[in-house]
Amino acid sequence: MGAGQDIVQTTGEAARQDAPPLLVLERVAEFLDAAGIGSGPVHARRIGGGQSNVTFRIKRKGSDVVLRRGPRPPLPPSTHDMVREAHIQSLLAPLGIPVPKILAVCADEHVLGVPFYVMSHVEGDVITDEIPAHLDAPAQRRATSEAAVDMLVRLHSVDAGSGGIAGIGRPDGYLKRQVSRFAALWDMGATRDLPQVAELTGWLELNRPDTQRNAVIHGDYRLGNLMFARQGPAHVKSVLDWEMATLGDPLADFGYLTATYAQAGAPSTLLELTPVTAQPGYLDRGELAQRYNAHFGLDLSALPWYQALALWKAAVFSEAIYTRWQNGERADGGDFGAALETGVPRLLEIAAAHAARLP
């Protein structure tokens, strides 16, 4: 059967493949039966364009849900924690952050090889390289940008110091830990010698700013992780992909948003996954900053540091994907894996350009 398929019907089919499938439908059906989610045959198709965790739309009689799991093992330590991701969304929902409803969580790796969870399916549009017709007028392009910023403001305004949400991370020392953690991940996952990684690591450590406030942070906040309503004016129905959420410096989120936000005339990287914002009508990065900071009044002079951090981190996890792709462990990586040969050095180059802008 060769390398095999991502979705198979039975455990017998799975056993005959060289690479384990991502879904074994008979096992999914057993899990859904036990959780009381629908009945009868399971139909699945992969959705989303994620290069890390994998998402499937699952349909059967009486249910239309989404299953999210990590990539094929082996996995780097403390990554792709689906149980934690589901827990965080369950905590955020009652705090007014729009997230899918968590329906069931499976921590048993014997079912699909990795933990996974099942959530409600949310109808909506994720904006990438095409603009939905109802959001294409100049006023709605602007409103789309504003809605993205306003949702980030809403997240960063959540009381992170009380209730269950206070237990999802340790805000003190967040920036320092980010640099040390991702430097270690580079050492674990890289096969190439790219000197700019170490240069940026040293620069980030030497120039680390003081955190002005702490908040719940998403960790991968960008337009492509927002689900917009399919009708009416720009409205965020759901915020997706909470794997990297924690407590820490909210400017790390904002630095990531602005560093990966496509803008006309700005150098591009593989992380600009919503290229439409380079078109007329959308806010530019400076306008994003003005709108965000109208709510918090922070000193944004160190924003280039956070932008450099964002792209340096992106280079580290992208190199891990590239290594897995080279090793034949990421057949699902497709063209993205190949593009990382030049894409990772490009991320480092633009990160260094941000660093050079720090006052």
One Martini backbone bead per residue (centre of mass of N, CA, C, O) as a GRO file, in nm:
protein
  359
    1MET     BB    1   0.050   0.066  -0.004
    2GLY     BB    2   0.267   0.231   0.103
    3ALA     BB    3   0.245   0.536   0.241
    4GLY     BB    4  -0.045   0.618   0.199
    5GLN     BB    5  -0.318   0.744   0.383
    6ASP     BB    6  -0.483   0.970   0.586
    7ILE     BB    7  -0.754   0.802   0.523
    8VAL     BB    8  -0.915   0.531   0.690
    9GLN     BB    9  -1.130   0.274   0.790
   10THR     BB   10  -0.916   0.067   0.919
   11THR     BB   11  -0.680  -0.099   1.106
   12GLY     BB   12  -0.584  -0.279   0.877
   13GLU     BB   13  -0.506  -0.055   0.683
   14ALA     BB   14  -0.309   0.087   0.871
   15ALA     BB   15  -0.103  -0.158   0.902
   16ARG     BB   16  -0.025  -0.151   0.576
   17GLN     BB   17   0.121   0.106   0.628
   18ASP     BB   18   0.404   0.292   0.651
   19ALA     BB   19   0.222   0.529   0.730
   20PRO     BB   20   0.031   0.667   0.941
   21PRO     BB   21  -0.265   0.767   0.974
   22LEU     BB   22  -0.480   1.028   1.077
   23LEU     BB   23  -0.737   0.843   1.010
   24VAL     BB   24  -0.965   0.610   1.173
   25LEU     BB   25  -1.292   0.564   1.133
   26GLU     BB   26  -1.363   0.339   1.337
   27ARG     BB   27  -1.240   0.492   1.580
   28VAL     BB   28  -1.401   0.747   1.559
   29ALA     BB   29  -1.678   0.615   1.590
   30GLU     BB   30  -1.631   0.502   1.874
   31PHE     BB   31  -1.582   0.773   2.009
   32LEU     BB   32  -1.850   0.910   1.929
   33ASP     BB   33  -2.035   0.708   2.059
   34ALA     BB   34  -1.929   0.750   2.354
   35ALA     BB   35  -2.006   1.076   2.326
   36GLY     BB   36  -2.282   1.118   2.164
   37ILE     BB   37  -2.194   1.169   1.842
   38GLY     BB   38  -2.396   1.052   1.670
   39SER     BB   39  -2.445   0.825   1.377
   40GLY     BB   40  -2.286   0.607   1.200
   41PRO     BB   41  -2.126   0.683   0.943
   42VAL     BB   42  -1.809   0.821   0.854
   43HIS     BB   43  -1.724   1.149   0.731
   44ALA     BB   44  -1.413   1.277   0.584
   45ARG     BB   45  -1.232   1.600   0.571
   46ARG     BB   46  -0.997   1.812   0.497
   47ILE     BB   47  -0.912   2.121   0.661
   48GLY     BB   48  -0.735   2.363   0.600
   49GLY     BB   49  -0.374   2.502   0.608
   50GLY     BB   50  -0.216   2.359   0.810
   51GLN     BB   51   0.141   2.276   0.916
   52SER     BB   52   0.073   2.127   1.188
   53ASN     BB   53  -0.204   2.091   1.257
   54VAL     BB   54  -0.504   1.886   1.215
   55THR     BB   55  -0.813   1.916   1.017
   56PHE     BB   56  -1.155   1.784   1.042
   57ARG     BB   57  -1.448   1.705   0.882
   58ILE     BB   58  -1.732   1.558   1.051
   59LYS     BB   59  -1.978   1.322   0.928
   60ARG     BB   60  -2.302   1.232   1.057
   61LYS     BB   61  -2.568   1.135   1.196
   62GLY     BB   62  -2.646   1.430   1.380
   63SER     BB   63  -2.351   1.546   1.271
   64ASP     BB   64  -2.120   1.845   1.265
   65VAL     BB   65  -1.773   1.832   1.288
   66VAL     BB   66  -1.446   1.881   1.450
   67LEU     BB   67  -1.117   1.749   1.408
   68ARG     BB   68  -0.820   1.773   1.622
   69ARG     BB   69  -0.468   1.723   1.546
   70GLY     BB   70  -0.170   1.615   1.530
   71PRO     BB   71   0.089   1.512   1.396
   72ARG     BB   72   0.302   1.295   1.327
   73PRO     BB   73   0.506   1.107   1.466
   74PRO     BB   74   0.740   1.270   1.602
   75LEU     BB   75   0.737   1.499   1.880
   76PRO     BB   76   0.797   1.767   2.025
   77PRO     BB   77   0.822   1.884   2.317
   78SER     BB   78   0.547   2.069   2.418
   79THR     BB   79   0.365   1.993   2.165
   80HIS     BB   80   0.057   1.946   2.044
   81ASP     BB   81  -0.162   2.015   2.282
   82MET     BB   82  -0.489   1.924   2.273
   83VAL     BB   83  -0.589   1.926   2.562
   84ARG     BB   84  -0.508   2.217   2.627
   85GLU     BB   85  -0.652   2.362   2.397
   86ALA     BB   86  -0.938   2.279   2.483
   87HIS     BB   87  -0.930   2.401   2.767
   88ILE     BB   88  -0.890   2.698   2.689
   89GLN     BB   89  -1.158   2.727   2.532
   90SER     BB   90  -1.340   2.658   2.775
   91LEU     BB   91  -1.247   2.917   2.934
   92LEU     BB   92  -1.313   3.148   2.716
   93ALA     BB   93  -1.614   3.136   2.650
   94PRO     BB   94  -1.727   3.272   2.929
   95LEU     BB   95  -1.536   3.546   2.853
   96GLY     BB   96  -1.622   3.630   2.536
   97ILE     BB   97  -1.472   3.432   2.347
   98PRO     BB   98  -1.482   3.321   2.025
   99VAL     BB   99  -1.540   2.972   2.022
  100PRO     BB  100  -1.549   2.665   1.990
  101LYS     BB  101  -1.717   2.392   2.090
  102ILE     BB  102  -1.643   2.154   2.320
  103LEU     BB  103  -1.722   1.797   2.305
  104ALA     BB  104  -1.437   1.629   2.293
  105VAL     BB  105  -1.170   1.435   2.458
  106CYS     BB  106  -0.852   1.270   2.360
  107ALA     BB  107  -0.576   1.117   2.544
  108ASP     BB  108  -0.568   0.853   2.380
  109GLU     BB  109  -0.317   0.729   2.169
  110HIS     BB  110  -0.462   0.458   2.060
  111VAL     BB  111  -0.663   0.574   1.857
  112LEU     BB  112  -0.453   0.794   1.667
  113GLY     BB  113  -0.152   0.840   1.822
  114VAL     BB  114  -0.295   1.103   1.927
  115PRO     BB  115  -0.427   1.353   2.054
  116PHE     BB  116  -0.774   1.485   2.066
  117TYR     BB  117  -1.051   1.685   1.930
  118VAL     BB  118  -1.397   1.793   1.952
  119MET     BB  119  -1.589   2.030   1.759
  120SER     BB  120  -1.763   2.263   1.648
  121HIS     BB  121  -1.908   2.383   1.362
  122VAL     BB  122  -1.815   2.679   1.182
  123GLU     BB  123  -1.963   2.911   0.996
  124GLY     BB  124  -1.734   3.053   0.749
  125ASP     BB  125  -1.463   3.286   0.685
  126VAL     BB  126  -1.132   3.251   0.566
  127ILE     BB  127  -0.882   3.478   0.508
  128THR     BB  128  -0.651   3.495   0.233
  129ASP     BB  129  -0.646   3.507  -0.123
  130GLU     BB  130  -0.955   3.577  -0.074
  131ILE     BB  131  -1.245   3.781  -0.108
  132PRO     BB  132  -1.531   3.813   0.008
  133ALA     BB  133  -1.784   3.974  -0.138
  134HIS     BB  134  -1.905   4.111   0.137
  135LEU     BB  135  -1.576   4.217   0.194
  136ASP     BB  136  -1.483   4.406  -0.077
  137ALA     BB  137  -1.541   4.665   0.008
  138PRO     BB  138  -1.373   4.923   0.131
  139ALA     BB  139  -1.524   4.933   0.406
  140GLN     BB  140  -1.484   4.616   0.462
  141ARG     BB  141  -1.184   4.607   0.461
  142ARG     BB  142  -1.148   4.790   0.700
  143ALA     BB  143  -1.336   4.629   0.895
  144THR     BB  144  -1.162   4.376   0.901
  145SER     BB  145  -0.916   4.499   1.036
  146GLU     BB  146  -1.066   4.609   1.283
  147ALA     BB  147  -1.174   4.336   1.385
  148ALA     BB  148  -0.898   4.211   1.441
  149VAL     BB  149  -0.805   4.417   1.651
  150ASP     BB  150  -1.053   4.410   1.843
  151MET     BB  151  -1.017   4.110   1.923
  152LEU     BB  152  -0.742   4.149   2.055
  153VAL     BB  153  -0.835   4.347   2.266
  154ARG     BB  154  -1.038   4.156   2.396
  155LEU     BB  155  -0.834   3.945   2.485
  156HIS     BB  156  -0.636   4.156   2.641
  157SER     BB  157  -0.891   4.226   2.851
  158VAL     BB  158  -0.879   3.987   3.001
  159ASP     BB  159  -0.888   3.840   3.307
  160ALA     BB  160  -0.577   3.681   3.407
  161GLY     BB  161  -0.602   3.666   3.752
  162SER     BB  162  -0.865   3.477   3.734
  163GLY     BB  163  -0.945   3.180   3.757
  164GLY     BB  164  -0.868   2.940   3.529
  165ILE     BB  165  -0.694   3.125   3.338
  166ALA     BB  166  -0.454   3.166   3.549
  167GLY     BB  167  -0.339   2.851   3.481
  168ILE     BB  168  -0.202   2.863   3.171
  169GLY     BB  169   0.038   3.045   3.302
  170ARG     BB  170   0.356   3.237   3.325
  171PRO     BB  171   0.417   3.565   3.290
  172ASP     BB  172   0.672   3.565   3.425
  173GLY     BB  173   0.930   3.554   3.192
  174TYR     BB  174   0.826   3.506   2.902
  175LEU     BB  175   1.040   3.624   2.705
  176LYS     BB  176   1.280   3.464   2.805
  177ARG     BB  177   1.156   3.181   2.749
  178GLN     BB  178   1.115   3.207   2.448
  179VAL     BB  179   1.410   3.228   2.367
  180SER     BB  180   1.514   2.966   2.502
  181ARG     BB  181   1.316   2.766   2.376
  182PHE     BB  182   1.372   2.824   2.068
  183ALA     BB  183   1.670   2.769   2.077
  184ALA     BB  184   1.633   2.469   2.155
  185LEU     BB  185   1.458   2.388   1.908
  186TRP     BB  186   1.676   2.435   1.704
  187ASP     BB  187   1.877   2.222   1.810
  188MET     BB  188   1.668   1.983   1.762
  189GLY     BB  189   1.545   2.057   1.442
  190ALA     BB  190   1.813   2.118   1.298
  191THR     BB  191   2.041   2.079   0.994
  192ARG     BB  192   2.129   2.368   0.964
  193ASP     BB  193   2.360   2.638   0.907
  194LEU     BB  194   2.232   2.944   1.059
  195PRO     BB  195   2.379   3.214   1.195
  196GLN     BB  196   2.131   3.412   1.242
  197VAL     BB  197   2.009   3.273   1.480
  198ALA     BB  198   2.228   3.338   1.694
  199GLU     BB  199   2.230   3.640   1.651
  200LEU     BB  200   1.931   3.685   1.733
  201THR     BB  201   1.942   3.561   2.008
  202GLY     BB  202   2.141   3.765   2.129
  203TRP     BB  203   1.975   4.018   2.066
  204LEU     BB  204   1.717   3.945   2.224
  205GLU     BB  205   1.855   3.924   2.501
  206LEU     BB  206   1.988   4.214   2.507
  207ASN     BB  207   1.687   4.371   2.414
  208ARG     BB  208   1.488   4.312   2.625
  209PRO     BB  209   1.195   4.413   2.724
  210ASP     BB  210   0.969   4.548   2.924
  211THR     BB  211   0.689   4.455   3.070
  212GLN     BB  212   0.375   4.631   3.091
  213ARG     BB  213   0.183   4.376   3.054
  214ASN     BB  214  -0.063   4.129   3.111
  215ALA     BB  215  -0.199   3.840   2.924
  216VAL     BB  216  -0.388   3.687   2.707
  217ILE     BB  217  -0.236   3.478   2.462
  218HIS     BB  218  -0.233   3.320   2.152
  219GLY     BB  219   0.053   3.298   1.942
  220ASP     BB  220  -0.132   3.311   1.636
  221TYR     BB  221  -0.217   3.607   1.550
  222ARG     BB  222  -0.438   3.616   1.267
  223LEU     BB  223  -0.648   3.629   1.007
  224GLY     BB  224  -0.630   3.306   0.949
  225ASN     BB  225  -0.764   3.269   1.268
  226LEU     BB  226  -1.034   3.386   1.144
  227MET     BB  227  -1.392   3.381   1.162
  228PHE     BB  228  -1.622   3.494   0.931
  229ALA     BB  229  -1.902   3.606   0.844
  230ARG     BB  230  -2.113   3.538   0.552
  231GLN     BB  231  -2.270   3.792   0.652
  232GLY     BB  232  -2.243   4.105   0.634
  233PRO     BB  233  -2.053   4.256   0.825
  234ALA     BB  234  -1.768   4.257   0.981
  235HIS     BB  235  -1.737   3.941   1.170
  236VAL     BB  236  -1.626   3.761   1.443
  237LYS     BB  237  -1.704   3.423   1.521
  238SER     BB  238  -1.398   3.299   1.537
  239VAL     BB  239  -1.121   3.167   1.719
  240LEU     BB  240  -0.831   2.998   1.621
  241ASP     BB  241  -0.573   2.829   1.731
  242TRP     BB  242  -0.458   2.753   2.075
  243GLU     BB  243  -0.180   2.611   2.131
  244MET     BB  244  -0.001   2.893   2.222
  245ALA     BB  245  -0.148   2.967   2.460
  246THR     BB  246  -0.115   3.224   2.722
  247LEU     BB  247   0.075   3.400   2.953
  248GLY     BB  248   0.170   3.752   2.880
  249ASP     BB  249   0.293   3.953   2.639
  250PRO     BB  250   0.089   4.120   2.416
  251LEU     BB  251   0.313   4.222   2.209
  252ALA     BB  252   0.362   3.946   2.086
  253ASP     BB  253   0.100   3.938   1.930
  254PHE     BB  254   0.126   4.213   1.782
  255GLY     BB  255   0.396   4.154   1.646
  256TYR     BB  256   0.291   3.916   1.481
  257LEU     BB  257   0.067   4.050   1.327
  258THR     BB  258   0.249   4.272   1.186
  259ALA     BB  259   0.478   4.082   1.067
  260THR     BB  260   0.238   3.900   0.898
  261TYR     BB  261   0.126   4.152   0.753
  262ALA     BB  262   0.020   4.246   0.462
  263GLN     BB  263   0.206   4.501   0.268
  264ALA     BB  264   0.256   4.740   0.069
  265GLY     BB  265   0.614   4.740   0.014
  266ALA     BB  266   0.667   4.499   0.187
  267PRO     BB  267   0.834   4.247   0.286
  268SER     BB  268   0.807   3.906   0.226
  269THR     BB  269   0.664   3.598   0.356
  270LEU     BB  270   0.539   3.284   0.439
  271LEU     BB  271   0.364   3.424   0.683
  272GLU     BB  272   0.183   3.560   0.460
  273LEU     BB  273  -0.143   3.416   0.460
  274THR     BB  274  -0.284   3.719   0.389
  275PRO     BB  275  -0.239   3.896   0.102
  276VAL     BB  276  -0.490   4.096   0.074
  277THR     BB  277  -0.384   4.334   0.271
  278ALA     BB  278  -0.219   4.476   0.025
  279GLN     BB  279  -0.469   4.599  -0.049
  280PRO     BB  280  -0.687   4.826  -0.085
  281GLY     BB  281  -0.844   4.937   0.243
  282TYR     BB  282  -0.654   4.832   0.433
  283LEU     BB  283  -0.486   4.837   0.692
  284ASP     BB  284  -0.199   4.925   0.818
  285ARG     BB  285   0.036   4.882   1.053
  286GLY     BB  286   0.008   5.163   1.179
  287GLU     BB  287  -0.305   5.150   1.212
  288LEU     BB  288  -0.311   4.910   1.394
  289ALA     BB  289  -0.152   5.042   1.626
  290GLN     BB  290  -0.344   5.276   1.684
  291ARG     BB  291  -0.594   5.105   1.750
  292TYR     BB  292  -0.477   4.929   1.973
  293ASN     BB  293  -0.347   5.169   2.158
  294ALA     BB  294  -0.611   5.322   2.234
  295HIS     BB  295  -0.663   5.106   2.479
  296PHE     BB  296  -0.351   5.105   2.634
  297GLY     BB  297  -0.104   5.306   2.617
  298LEU     BB  298   0.166   5.211   2.502
  299ASP     BB  299   0.497   5.148   2.448
  300LEU     BB  300   0.608   5.108   2.094
  301SER     BB  301   0.926   5.127   2.052
  302ALA     BB  302   0.968   4.791   2.077
  303LEU     BB  303   0.823   4.650   1.834
  304PRO     BB  304   1.064   4.537   1.666
  305TRP     BB  305   1.132   4.314   1.868
  306TYR     BB  306   0.863   4.155   1.839
  307GLN     BB  307   0.893   4.110   1.533
  308ALA     BB  308   1.157   3.957   1.545
  309LEU     BB  309   1.059   3.731   1.727
  310ALA     BB  310   0.837   3.620   1.541
  311LEU     BB  311   1.028   3.541   1.296
  312TRP     BB  312   1.227   3.368   1.452
  313LYS     BB  313   1.023   3.161   1.549
  314ALA     BB  314   0.921   3.085   1.268
  315ALA     BB  315   1.193   2.971   1.175
  316VAL     BB  316   1.211   2.743   1.379
  317PHE     BB  317   0.940   2.588   1.311
  318SER     BB  318   0.999   2.569   1.005
  319GLU     BB  319   1.256   2.396   1.026
  320ALA     BB  320   1.115   2.152   1.148
  321ILE     BB  321   0.939   2.100   0.903
  322TYR     BB  322   1.171   2.070   0.701
  323THR     BB  323   1.305   1.827   0.834
  324ARG     BB  324   1.060   1.638   0.816
  325TRP     BB  325   1.036   1.654   0.510
  326GLN     BB  326   1.323   1.545   0.443
  327ASN     BB  327   1.256   1.269   0.618
  328GLY     BB  328   0.948   1.186   0.532
  329GLU     BB  329   0.734   1.302   0.773
  330ARG     BB  330   0.590   1.527   0.548
  331ALA     BB  331   0.383   1.456   0.310
  332ASP     BB  332   0.171   1.694   0.390
  333GLY     BB  333   0.355   1.954   0.314
  334GLY     BB  334   0.444   1.983   0.036
  335ASP     BB  335   0.534   2.281  -0.093
  336PHE     BB  336   0.607   2.405   0.180
  337GLY     BB  337   0.858   2.242   0.245
  338ALA     BB  338   1.027   2.333   0.000
  339ALA     BB  339   1.004   2.650   0.057
  340LEU     BB  340   1.193   2.645   0.323
  341GLU     BB  341   1.477   2.665   0.209
  342THR     BB  342   1.423   2.990   0.166
  343GLY     BB  343   1.214   3.079   0.388
  344VAL     BB  344   1.386   3.082   0.645
  345PRO     BB  345   1.603   3.290   0.564
  346ARG     BB  346   1.391   3.510   0.514
  347LEU     BB  347   1.290   3.540   0.800
  348LEU     BB  348   1.565   3.623   0.917
  349GLU     BB  349   1.606   3.875   0.745
  350ILE     BB  350   1.350   4.030   0.846
  351ALA     BB  351   1.416   4.017   1.144
  352ALA     BB  352   1.676   4.187   1.116
  353ALA     BB  353   1.531   4.438   1.008
  354HIS     BB  354   1.372   4.492   1.262
  355ALA     BB  355   1.611   4.512   1.457
  356ALA     BB  356   1.733   4.771   1.310
  357ARG     BB  357   1.476   4.956   1.419
  358LEU     BB  358   1.570   4.980   1.691
  359PRO     BB  359   1.637   5.252   1.901
   0.00000   0.00000   0.00000
